[in-house]
Amino acid sequence: MSDYKLLINGALVKGDATLDVVNPATEEVFASCARASKGQLDQAVAAAKAAFPAWSATSIDERRAVLVKIADAIQANLNDLARLLTQEQGKPLADATGEVFGASAFFRYFASLDLPARTVQDDASGRVEVRRKPLGVVGCIIPWNFPMILMAFKVPAALLAGNTVIVKPAPTTPLTALKLGEIIKDIVPPGVVNIIADANDLGGEMTRHPDIRKISFTGSTETGKKVMASAADALKRVSLELGGNDALIVLDDVDLKETAPKVFGAAMQNAGQVCIAAKRIYVHESMYDAMCDEFARLAGEMVVGDGLEQGVQMGPLQNKQQFDKVMGFIESARKDGKVIAGGGRQGDKGYFIQPTVVRDIADGTKLVDEEQFGPVMPVIKYSDPAEAVRRANASIYGLGGSIWAKDSERAWGLAEQMESGSVWVNKHADLQPHLPFGGAKFSGVGSELGEEGLKEFTQVQVLNMAR
């Protein structure tokens, strides 16, 4: 077991307590790490607040250089971070390697951006400029499904804008974040980046803390509501990337053999533990039976196991709470539809669930209406594409969605009608650092990534001078 410490004010420090970390493939504790107390959170916030004036006064070129050094450091430690990520999160090593590489790429992308002043008037009567100023201390709360890449959605943008940060990973996946603190502690000035771990007891303290000026949170909609309410007293800025129940609509002209594996992958990536996974699959009645059969075949062929083993395509659910929740979805689906693949636990150790396909299920059932966040795909029949879009839009969620068709222009017209922050045509869950990402309705507030995401970490200042 390695010695995983907190990063506070440029120093690696022991926690006031410790936290055991379970490998979800074995259900065994494989490491322990420092666990921060409320007092240590306060120390981290104080350090970030003290570091803010000097950091915000640096040039954007200096901040860019730090982001590039962090990107280089992540890439230099790629293999160690990926293996650690698989052990604590469960995903196959190839996927973990891709996630760590992606985190490095996202830091590098934000290092390419700028926040120039914009002149909106410059004439005989006066000069007006619009500038973007940093906010102060930013709290970044990271979920357990993608601990590295979702950290990289937030931290580089916050730093480039001139803010200082407190990073809090999920209690079940704290190790890669703490390891990153060890890697970058001599790259960033003391107090600019602070990384703590908790046992689910410090999130509320962060959202209420008077010296944290913004919370960037990724997680469930219910927790997001609590974050927003808690931040209200201090009028704290919030960015919330929340739950999704993405609808994927397959039109009647697709090539079955070409489309089915892509749709199946959109539902099963990371064992379905993706906010923008395809969670409701609407298939036209003309190919419904054939598509269901193909999904069942793909599910039966999928290799499920410990992510460190060669050839594994899907790992376990990340934690027991989520495992139990998804098993509950499967039990309800047995009553509401027909399970044609999977439908149970795999093995007797680890949080493994068989890739599960459910057909003959309808809107209004638990599996269709709620977010399962696991490897269980409901396949729903429809006859009219406009009706399918209406049914897709009936959800309280609006994070992502997709339309699949040979006639891409027809699909584009339907995509425009979907009430989602991101809508894809003939692909799903395509997130890139230069594209803004955010949810509609109950799926979030604000956006991340791209220039729009960078601006979320700034305050507009208007300089207006008479002549």
Secondary structure as UniProt FT lines:
FT   STRAND          6..8
FT   TURN            9..10
FT   STRAND          11..13
FT   STRAND          17..23
FT   TURN            24..27
FT   STRAND          28..35
FT   HELIX           38..57
FT   HELIX           60..76
FT   HELIX           78..89
FT   HELIX           93..110
FT   TURN            111..112
FT   STRAND          118..123
FT   TURN            124..125
FT   STRAND          126..134
FT   STRAND          137..141
FT   HELIX           147..160
FT   TURN            161..162
FT   STRAND          164..168
FT   TURN            171..172
FT   HELIX           175..184
FT   TURN            185..187
FT   TURN            190..192
FT   STRAND          193..195
FT   HELIX           203..208
FT   TURN            210..211
FT   STRAND          214..218
FT   HELIX           221..231
FT   TURN            232..235
FT   STRAND          237..241
FT   STRAND          246..250
FT   TURN            252..253
FT   HELIX           256..268
FT   HELIX           269..272
FT   TURN            275..276
FT   STRAND          278..284
FT   HELIX           285..287
FT   HELIX           288..301
FT   TURN            307..308
FT   TURN            310..311
FT   HELIX           320..336
FT   STRAND          338..341
FT   STRAND          356..359
FT   TURN            363..364
FT   HELIX           366..369
FT   STRAND          376..382
FT   HELIX           385..393
FT   STRAND          397..398
FT   STRAND          400..404
FT   HELIX           408..415
FT   TURN            416..417
FT   STRAND          422..425
FT   TURN            433..434
FT   STRAND          440..441
FT   TURN            442..443
FT   STRAND          444..445
FT   HELIX           450..455
FT   TURN            456..457
FT   STRAND          458..466
//
